[in-house]
């Protein structure tokens, strides 16, 4: 069981906890220096995903507009060509 835990953590549990504490202190210091709070990161990611979501649907709307504009020429041309080729 201990070997499985060590394999999962990558090291012994005590050494892993010490490494996590040291990295947490460094990251916390850097975030404090740049005045970044955890909620700022969370809201930034959330806003990024929402903005991407809304822009994506806006892009799909533009594709739909292109489809309708193109169809106003292509569909009548297709029907006319089918009628002309039907006579043969």
Protein Blocks (a to p, Z undefined) as FASTA:
>chain_A
ZZmmmmmnopafklmmmmmmmmmmmmmmmmmmnopafklmmmmmmmmmmmmmmmmmmmmm
mmmmmmmmmmmmmmmmmmmmmmmmmmZZ
